[in-house]
Structures are given as structure tokens and as C-alpha cells.
Amino acid sequence: MKAVIDVHYSKDRSIAACVVFKQWQDSIPFDFKRIILPPAEDYYPGQFYRRELPCLLSVLEKTGYLLETIIIDGYVHLKKGKGLGMYLFESLPYVSNIIGVAKNPLKIAHQFTPIMRGKSRRPLFISSIGCSIEYAVNSIVSMHGDFRIPTLLKIADALTRGEAHIY
């Protein structure tokens, strides 16, 4: 099993979602979980993990799956220190590949590969731990969807925003 996890923040709460799927080309989730949490910590530059990691771990725990690969919205490695993906990798109670898919370039990001999907002229920035960067890139490129952002990543984002009405 694989999953995409994401978090959305507002003043009064955080919403975390986990979209579970079996194959890279799947267009609909095998399962999903959406949870509402208290407001997250404030954001501190270079310490995004402090805000996001507790939410991600909470939604993963609620799914009950041992996932072979987890996709996050962000980077795995930073030039100085760890990225969100590295913190997640170290915090899980089991071993899982972590693939970071970032939508925007980050000057402090490290060890990532830009990829193009669909007809977009804007790249996605892929990073990984637990698997090779080649595996991570090929997996994200092969995911369902004709556009820059793969379908299951869009679904996870929509779930966090309360916009997914397909279930």
C-alpha cells in the first residue's frame, strides 16, 4: 500500500488527509482518512516539520496501514538539516519510502530532481529517502493524471480543504 498525505491549516483547526492506494496508476483511492485537529504550531522558517509532522503522524496512525511508500507535499532534504520527509522517515514506527513532491523551488532544499508532468511548464521537485531518486521520479511521473499534479495528490489536497465530494 502507498499513500499521499497532506495538511491544511486555518486559524481554528488543522485538517489532515491520507489517501491510500495500491498502484501508481490508480485514479481513485483504495481508502482515505480525513481528521480534524487543533490549530497547528506557528510556522518558523526552516522548521516546517514542527508544524506539519504531528498532523501527518496523527492521520497515518488513524489509517491503520503499514505503508510501503508515503508521498508528502514538501522536501525530504535541506542543505542544512533535515526536511519534513526526513523527520517523517525517522518518526514512523515502521520503515517506509518517503517521496517529497514540492510545487515550488526552495533555496534551502537539497538532493531533489525537477520533473515535468502534463503540458505544464512548471516543474515539480522530487526528493526521497528509503528508495532511490530514480524510483521516486519514475513513480510520480507514472501516476494518474494529465496535468502537473497527479490525481491522487489533488484528491488529498481537496480532502484537507473540504472540497472532495466524490465519495
Secondary structure, 3 states (H helix, E strand, C coil): CEEEEEEEECCCCEEEEEEEECCCCCCCCCEEEEEEECCCCCCCCCCHHHHHHHHHHHHHHHHCCCCCEEEECCCCEECCCECHHHHHHHHCCCCCEEEEEECCCCCCECCCEEECCCCCCCCEEEEEECCCHHHHHHHHHHCCCCCCCCHHHHHHHHHHCCCCCCC
